[in-house]
């Protein structure tokens, strides 16, 4: 007599494909002493303070950014002396489409703080080079990739792309394969690059240098 097999447990139904998992939510700002200090010293310098995925953020008002950053750096109770980085994000659907993000770190407290500043297209932001020399290259990279200009920057020019390149590659309307074909044709004298991004490889450049007749 064949052995009876026990019925398999029912597999739970998979959630609908269009039901996305709930994204993480903002939580109350975790640095209570820092928040109380800033609310007392510069109460109008930021519009929101919150914690997200374990990191603390302040949404800073543009006019107050230099004073707030200096206070966070110089006051012994805060001591955010290190500017780790400045970066940006593009949200074309927002009225102020760019967000500048300043990442500060306190070596004595081993603590990190993020400052966020909303900037409209064509609007400038205050340069932090007077407080941190390292802001020089970070602001140049943001200008190069996003087109955001910084007031009183000592040498605001492109850092990754040629100075006369058209466009800013990290803006959302700049396509993945988009290139400044006019600049490439003018400066590299290419007839038809074979690369899928429209930019020649070193071998292609060497081949063109050898195969094209000298004028």
C-alpha positions as CSV (number, residue, x, y, z in Angstrom):
1,X,0.0,0.0,0.0
2,X,1.5,3.3,-1.0
3,X,2.6,5.6,1.8
4,X,0.3,8.5,2.3
5,X,2.0,11.9,2.0
6,X,1.1,14.7,4.4
7,X,-0.4,17.7,2.6
8,X,2.1,20.6,2.0
9,X,1.5,23.7,4.0
10,X,-0.1,26.5,2.0
11,X,2.3,29.1,0.7
12,X,1.3,32.5,1.8
13,X,0.1,34.7,-1.0
14,X,2.6,37.2,-2.3
15,X,1.7,40.9,-1.9
16,X,0.4,42.6,-5.0
17,X,3.2,43.8,-7.3
18,X,2.0,47.4,-7.2
19,X,2.0,47.5,-3.3
20,X,5.4,49.1,-2.5
21,X,6.8,48.7,1.0
22,X,6.3,51.7,3.3
23,X,9.3,54.0,3.2
24,X,11.1,55.0,6.4
25,X,9.6,57.9,8.3
26,X,11.2,60.9,9.9
27,X,11.8,60.7,13.6
28,X,12.3,63.4,16.3
29,X,15.8,65.0,16.2
30,X,18.0,62.9,18.4
31,X,20.4,65.5,19.7
32,X,18.3,67.3,22.3
33,X,21.1,69.4,23.7
34,X,22.2,70.6,20.3
35,X,18.6,71.4,19.3
36,X,18.0,73.4,22.6
37,X,21.3,75.2,22.1
38,X,20.5,76.3,18.5
39,X,16.9,77.2,19.3
40,X,18.3,79.6,22.0
41,X,21.2,81.0,20.0
42,X,19.8,81.2,16.4
43,X,16.0,80.4,16.7
44,X,15.2,81.5,13.1
45,X,18.2,79.7,11.4
46,X,16.4,76.5,10.5
47,X,12.8,75.5,9.7
48,X,12.9,71.8,10.6
49,X,15.0,69.3,12.6
50,X,14.6,65.6,12.4
51,X,16.3,62.2,12.4
52,X,16.1,59.9,9.3
53,X,17.7,56.4,9.2
54,X,19.8,57.2,12.2
55,X,21.2,60.5,10.9
56,X,20.3,64.0,12.1
57,X,19.2,66.8,9.7
58,X,18.6,70.5,10.0
59,X,16.7,72.3,7.2
60,X,18.6,75.6,7.1
61,X,17.4,79.0,6.0
62,X,19.7,80.5,3.3
63,X,20.4,83.8,5.0
64,X,21.4,82.0,8.3
65,X,23.6,79.3,6.8
66,X,27.0,81.0,7.3
67,X,26.2,82.1,10.9
68,X,24.8,78.7,11.8
69,X,27.7,76.8,10.3
70,X,30.2,79.1,12.0
71,X,28.4,78.5,15.4
72,X,28.4,74.7,14.9
73,X,32.1,74.8,14.0
74,X,33.5,77.2,16.6
75,X,31.4,76.7,19.7
76,X,33.2,74.3,22.1
77,X,29.9,72.6,23.0
78,X,29.3,71.6,19.3
79,X,32.8,71.5,17.7
80,X,31.7,70.4,14.2
81,X,35.1,71.4,13.0
82,X,35.3,69.0,10.0
83,X,33.4,69.5,6.8
84,X,33.3,66.0,5.4
85,X,31.5,66.9,2.1
86,X,29.1,69.1,0.3
87,X,26.8,67.5,-2.2
88,X,23.5,68.1,-4.0
89,X,20.3,66.4,-5.2
90,X,18.0,67.5,-8.0
91,X,14.2,67.3,-7.5
92,X,12.8,69.0,-10.7
93,X,9.2,68.7,-9.4
94,X,10.0,71.0,-6.4
95,X,9.7,74.8,-6.5
96,X,13.2,74.9,-5.2
97,X,14.5,72.0,-7.2
98,X,18.0,71.5,-5.7
99,X,19.0,70.5,-2.2
100,X,22.5,71.3,-1.0
101,X,23.7,68.9,1.7
102,X,26.5,69.8,4.1
103,X,28.0,67.0,6.1
104,X,29.6,68.1,9.4
105,X,31.6,65.9,11.8
106,X,32.8,66.5,15.3
107,X,36.1,64.7,16.0
108,X,35.8,65.2,19.8
109,X,32.2,64.0,20.0
110,X,32.5,61.4,17.1
111,X,29.2,62.8,15.9
112,X,27.8,63.7,12.5
113,X,25.2,66.4,11.5
114,X,23.6,67.1,8.1
115,X,22.6,70.6,7.0
116,X,20.2,70.8,4.1
117,X,19.5,74.0,2.0
118,X,16.9,74.2,-0.7
119,X,18.0,76.3,-3.7
120,X,15.9,77.3,-6.8
121,X,17.2,77.0,-10.3
122,X,19.3,80.1,-11.0
123,X,19.5,80.9,-7.3
124,X,23.0,81.2,-5.6
125,X,24.1,79.8,-2.3
126,X,26.6,81.3,0.1
127,X,30.1,79.8,-0.2
128,X,31.6,78.0,2.8
129,X,35.2,78.6,1.8
130,X,35.6,81.2,4.4
131,X,35.0,78.6,7.1
132,X,36.4,75.5,5.5
133,X,39.0,75.6,2.7
134,X,37.9,72.1,1.7
135,X,34.6,73.6,0.5
136,X,36.5,75.1,-2.5
137,X,36.6,71.9,-4.5
138,X,33.3,70.5,-3.3
139,X,31.5,73.7,-4.4
140,X,33.3,73.7,-7.7
141,X,32.1,70.1,-8.3
142,X,28.5,71.0,-7.5
143,X,28.7,74.0,-9.9
144,X,30.2,71.7,-12.6
145,X,27.6,68.9,-12.2
146,X,24.5,70.9,-11.2
147,X,25.1,74.5,-12.3
148,X,24.6,75.9,-8.8
149,X,26.7,79.0,-8.2
150,X,28.2,80.0,-4.9
151,X,28.5,83.7,-3.8
152,X,32.0,84.8,-2.9
153,X,33.7,81.6,-4.1
154,X,37.4,82.5,-4.8
155,X,37.6,80.6,-8.1
156,X,34.3,79.1,-9.2
157,X,35.0,77.2,-12.4
158,X,34.5,73.6,-13.6
159,X,36.6,70.9,-11.9
160,X,35.7,67.7,-13.8
161,X,34.7,68.9,-17.3
162,X,36.3,71.5,-19.6
163,X,35.3,75.1,-18.8
164,X,33.5,75.6,-22.1
165,X,31.5,72.3,-21.8
166,X,27.7,72.8,-22.3
167,X,25.3,71.4,-19.7
168,X,25.5,70.0,-16.2
169,X,25.5,66.1,-16.2
170,X,23.8,65.5,-12.8
171,X,20.7,67.5,-13.6
172,X,17.8,65.2,-14.1
173,X,17.1,66.5,-17.6
174,X,20.6,65.6,-18.7
175,X,20.3,62.2,-20.4
176,X,22.6,59.3,-19.5
177,X,24.1,59.2,-23.0
178,X,24.0,63.0,-23.5
179,X,27.3,64.6,-24.5
180,X,28.5,68.0,-25.8
181,X,29.0,66.8,-29.3
182,X,30.0,70.2,-30.5
183,X,32.9,70.3,-27.9
184,X,33.9,66.8,-28.7
185,X,34.0,67.5,-32.5
186,X,35.8,70.8,-32.0
187,X,38.5,69.5,-29.5
188,X,39.0,65.9,-30.4
189,X,38.4,66.1,-34.2
190,X,36.4,62.9,-34.2
191,X,34.4,61.8,-37.3
192,X,32.2,59.1,-35.7
193,X,33.1,57.7,-32.3
194,X,32.2,54.0,-31.9
195,X,31.6,54.1,-28.2
196,X,27.9,53.5,-27.2
197,X,28.0,56.7,-25.1
198,X,29.4,58.7,-28.0
199,X,32.8,59.2,-26.3
200,X,35.8,57.6,-28.0
201,X,38.1,55.1,-26.2
202,X,41.8,55.7,-26.0
203,X,42.3,53.1,-28.8
204,X,39.9,55.0,-31.1
205,X,41.7,58.3,-30.4
206,X,45.1,56.6,-31.2
207,X,43.6,55.1,-34.4
208,X,42.3,58.5,-35.5
209,X,45.6,60.2,-34.8
210,X,47.4,57.7,-37.0
211,X,44.8,57.3,-39.8
212,X,43.7,60.9,-40.3
213,X,45.9,62.8,-42.9
214,X,47.9,65.6,-41.5
215,X,47.0,69.0,-42.8
